Amino acid sequence: MAGSAELLTAFRELTTTKQLERGELLDLLKDGIQAALMRSYGPNVKFELDVDELKGTIRVVRLRQVAETVEDPSWQVSLEEARYEDPDFQPGDVLEEEVPFAQFGRLAVQAAKQRIIQRVREGERNRIREEFGDQVGELLSGEIQQVERGKFVILLPKFREAEAIIPYREQNHREHFHQGDTIRAVLKKLEETPKGPRLILSRADPGFVKALFRLEVPEIQQGIVEIRGIARETGSRTKVAVISRDDAIDPVGACVGLKGSRVQAVVNELGGERIDIVPWSPDPERFARLALAPARVAKVFSDPDSKTIQAIVDEDQLSLAIGRNGQNVRLASELTGWKIDLYSSREWLERGGEGPLFAPLPPEEEAATHVPLSELQGLSPELVALLEGAGFRHLNEILDFEREDVLRVPGMTEALAGELEAVLAELMEEGGEEAGG
């Protein structure tokens, strides 16, 4: 009975570890034993199975039909052979024979176990597909089981058999996690592999931010407030466009929460990433104006053919509208789906100050102010790098800087400010002489 005890032990282990119903595992056990019997007796073997878990025994009875002429020995027995067992056997009767487990042999028992495990794995894969197929975009939480070649292997508490990973490209590289840490991420997709479905999780995808807001904002869960768009630079800044289906509820206020509690919970999960929440609008000009927040936009013009927006901002708002390394205007453009070109109010006024500046044809004297700062005589490489880091790349963008504008540039020192003012004063003086001449 050693073979049956071994198989029954495997049966009990599978019942415990694989979270399967007893009836389901009995079917799998029967299927596995059938595989072993087929290996010994042929493809059409028939049998009955009796499992006694209290005694720790498995009783297998092979069934063979009595026939005058045996056509399939895997399930038929000759009348002559049957009458050795009982002289009263007639054709069509069924001969029952208990099969000793020792007769299976160790290889047959292993084959039965492998068949069971294979079927269990197939069942697990189907359950994973059923469980997670409609959870794409949802938050999942688990433990980092392993850090392997840059990716995190995640152990999910309720589905320990599910393969879940956060690839390197789906991580926020400003965050630091280690083996054993608990981590939350959004389910980005269910990927089919030769070993079965694999869950691809992400903390870098815009969907992660969306899922966090859905968790923190009841109005989003209820469908009153909807996130219409997200533009994200992972670890740095995210812009979120929201709309309310109820005029009595402010969508931005709902997402911010009392004293900023809701948005702060999201910011904390993102490791301090900055979040701008703006109202969504079907009007591209209004949406662009809102998306450029926190900068105030004076005028907006749109060209539907080229899907381009021209936004005019006051001088003191230009650097804010551009953002650090152009980030603010870049995210606003991604959020709206329109290319956004920024102009200072001075530049707009010099070009006419009445309408849009599409297909601009600047006069020669104005084109001179579009000289890149890197080509400007008198500016040190350090000062050029500082200005370009703040989003200023051409002479026309800094030409009308006042003292306070210069000092507002991040990293500016008194010495560099003096250098810039001297160059600008010299240029203005040259321009005045040319105008006078």
HELIX and SHEET records of a PDB file:
HELIX    1   1 ALA A    2  THR A   17  1                                  16    
HELIX    2   2 ARG A   22  TYR A   41  1                                  20    
HELIX    3   3 LEU A   79  GLU A   85  1                                   7    
HELIX    4   4 PHE A  101  PHE A  132  1                                  32    
HELIX    5   5 TYR A  168  GLU A  170  5                                   3    
HELIX    6   6 PRO A  206  GLU A  216  1                                  11    
HELIX    7   7 PRO A  218  GLN A  221  1                                   4    
HELIX    8   8 PRO A  251  VAL A  256  1                                   6    
HELIX    9   9 LEU A  258  GLY A  260  5                                   3    
HELIX   10  10 SER A  261  GLU A  269  1                                   9    
HELIX   11  11 PRO A  284  ALA A  291  1                                   8    
HELIX   12  12 GLU A  315  ILE A  322  1                                   8    
HELIX   13  13 ARG A  324  GLY A  326  5                                   3    
HELIX   14  14 GLN A  327  THR A  336  1                                  10    
HELIX   15  15 SER A  345  GLU A  350  1                                   6    
HELIX   16  16 GLU A  364  ALA A  367  1                                   4    
HELIX   17  17 ALA A  368  HIS A  370  5                                   3    
HELIX   18  18 LEU A  373  GLU A  375  5                                   3    
HELIX   19  19 PRO A  381  GLY A  389  1                                   9    
HELIX   20  20 LEU A  395  GLU A  397  5                                   3    
HELIX   21  21 ARG A  403  ARG A  408  1                                   6    
HELIX   22  22 GLU A  414  GLY A  436  1                                  23    
SHEET    1   A 3 LYS A  46  ASP A  52  0                                        
SHEET    2   A 3 THR A  57  ALA A  67 -1                                        
SHEET    3   A 3 GLN A  76  SER A  78  1                                        
SHEET    1   B 3 LYS A  46  ASP A  52  0                                        
SHEET    2   B 3 THR A  57  ALA A  67 -1                                        
SHEET    3   B 3 VAL A  94  GLU A  98 -1                                        
SHEET    1   C 6 LEU A 139  GLU A 148  0                                        
SHEET    2   C 6 LYS A 151  LEU A 155 -1                                        
SHEET    3   C 6 GLU A 163  ILE A 166 -1                                        
SHEET    4   C 6 GLY A 196  SER A 202  1                                        
SHEET    5   C 6 THR A 182  THR A 193 -1                                        
SHEET    6   C 6 LEU A 139  GLU A 148 -1                                        
SHEET    1   D 3 VAL A 225  GLU A 233  0                                        
SHEET    2   D 3 ARG A 237  SER A 244 -1                                        
SHEET    3   D 3 ARG A 274  PRO A 279  1                                        
SHEET    1   E 3 LYS A 299  ASP A 303  0                                        
SHEET    2   E 3 THR A 308  VAL A 313 -1                                        
SHEET    3   E 3 LYS A 339  SER A 344  1                                        
END                                                                             
